[in-house]
Amino acid sequence: MTTRVPMTINGEARLREELQQLKSVERPKVIAAIAEAREHGDLKENAEYHAAREQQGFIEGRIQEIESKLSAAQVIDVTTIENTGKVIFGTTVHLLNVETDEQVVYKIVGEDEADIKAGKISISSPIARALVGKSEGEVVAIRVPSGTVEYEIEEVEHI
């Protein structure tokens, strides 16, 4: 049984774009580079040939990885789900650090979409796992490398 891979609509679109780029641009480019390197003669001592073959292996591996993720994808459009104030996959969560009054905003996304600088955290991250299932107004203790931090969930948005 294949494990479903949760992702947002944007995450799926970005993976499909990358797959298209790899198949229509990168793959033909590396095939041409291999053909050109073969024309130079002895393949044992041809660094260009070996580099192109290595690049081809990387591209083919990435294509297989993306196709596998897309085939197991469970695309979740959080905008179509009623906002009950509960934290679920795809929601944007406004948090208030109870000790420092510092506010942070995180969007809970799939693993391929995570980008902490953009405020996107993976569903499998410790913060997201602690938040999922909680509701607005609740205080959540989250274990971080420096100890435990308490956050109050101020708002849950479905955007």
C-alpha positions in Angstrom: 0.0 0.0 0.0 1.3 3.4 -1.0 1.5 6.1 1.7 -0.3 9.2 0.7 1.8 12.3 0.5 -0.1 15.4 1.6 0.6 18.6 -0.4 -1.1 21.9 -1.2 -2.3 22.9 -4.6 0.8 25.2 -5.0 3.1 22.4 -4.0 1.7 20.1 -6.6 1.9 22.8 -9.3 5.6 23.4 -8.5 6.5 19.7 -8.6 4.7 19.4 -12.0 6.6 22.5 -13.3 9.9 20.9 -12.1 9.0 17.6 -13.8 8.2 19.3 -17.0 11.5 21.3 -16.9 13.5 18.1 -16.3 11.8 16.1 -19.0 11.6 18.8 -21.8 14.8 20.8 -21.1 17.3 19.2 -18.9 17.0 15.6 -20.1 17.5 16.5 -23.8 20.4 18.8 -22.9 22.3 16.0 -21.1 21.6 13.5 -23.8 23.1 15.9 -26.3 26.1 16.4 -24.0 26.7 12.7 -23.8 26.5 12.3 -27.6 29.0 15.1 -28.0 31.3 13.6 -25.5 31.2 10.2 -27.2 32.4 11.9 -30.4 35.6 12.9 -28.7 36.8 9.3 -28.6 38.1 7.2 -25.7 35.3 7.2 -23.0 37.6 5.9 -20.2 39.5 9.2 -20.0 36.8 11.5 -21.0 35.8 13.7 -18.1 33.0 15.4 -20.0 31.4 12.1 -20.7 31.5 11.0 -17.1 30.2 14.3 -15.8 27.3 14.2 -18.3 26.5 10.6 -17.3 26.5 11.6 -13.7 24.2 14.5 -14.4 21.9 12.2 -16.4 21.7 9.8 -13.4 20.8 12.7 -11.2 18.1 14.0 -13.6 16.5 10.5 -14.0 16.5 9.9 -10.3 14.8 13.2 -9.6 12.2 12.5 -12.4 11.4 9.2 -10.7 11.2 10.8 -7.3 8.8 13.5 -8.5 6.6 11.0 -10.4 6.4 8.8 -7.3 5.4 11.7 -5.1 2.8 13.0 -7.6 1.3 9.5 -8.0 0.9 9.2 -4.2 -0.1 12.9 -3.7 -3.1 13.8 -1.7 -3.7 17.4 -2.8 -5.5 19.3 -0.1 -7.2 22.7 -0.9 -7.7 24.2 2.6 -9.8 27.0 1.1 -12.6 24.5 0.5 -12.7 23.2 4.1 -14.8 25.0 6.7 -12.7 27.0 9.1 -13.5 25.7 12.6 -10.5 27.4 14.2 -8.7 24.0 14.4 -5.2 23.6 13.0 -5.1 21.2 10.1 -2.8 20.6 7.1 -2.7 23.7 4.9 -3.8 26.2 7.4 -1.9 29.4 8.3 -1.4 29.7 12.1 -0.7 32.9 14.0 1.1 32.1 17.2 2.1 34.3 20.2 5.1 33.3 22.3 3.7 33.3 25.8 7.0 34.3 27.4 8.3 36.9 24.9 5.1 38.2 23.3 6.8 37.5 19.9 4.4 36.7 17.1 5.1 34.2 14.4 3.0 33.0 11.5 3.4 29.5 10.0 1.7 27.8 7.1 1.6 24.0 7.5 2.6 22.4 4.1 4.0 19.2 2.6 7.6 18.2 3.1 8.7 19.3 -0.4 7.1 22.8 0.1 8.7 23.6 3.5 10.7 26.8 3.6 11.2 28.2 7.1 12.3 31.6 5.8 9.0 31.9 4.0 7.1 30.8 7.1 6.2 27.4 5.6 6.8 24.4 7.9 6.5 20.7 7.0 3.6 18.7 8.4 6.2 16.3 9.8 8.1 19.1 11.7 7.9 19.0 15.5 6.1 22.4 15.6 3.4 21.3 13.1 2.9 18.0 14.8 2.4 19.8 18.1 -0.1 22.3 16.5 -2.3 19.9 14.4 -5.6 19.2 16.1 -5.4 22.2 18.5 -7.8 25.2 18.3 -7.6 29.0 18.5 -7.1 30.2 22.0 -5.2 27.0 23.2 -1.7 27.2 24.6 0.7 24.6 23.1 4.0 23.6 24.5 6.5 22.8 21.8 9.8 21.1 22.4 12.6 22.8 20.5 16.4 22.1 20.8 16.8 24.9 23.4 14.0 23.5 25.6 10.2 24.0 25.6 8.4 27.0 24.2 4.8 27.8 24.9 2.7 29.4 22.1 -0.9 30.6 22.2 -2.8 30.0 18.9 -4.2 33.4 18.1 -5.7 32.7 14.7 -6.1 29.9 12.2 -6.6 30.9 8.6 -7.7 28.9 5.6 -5.9 30.8 2.8 
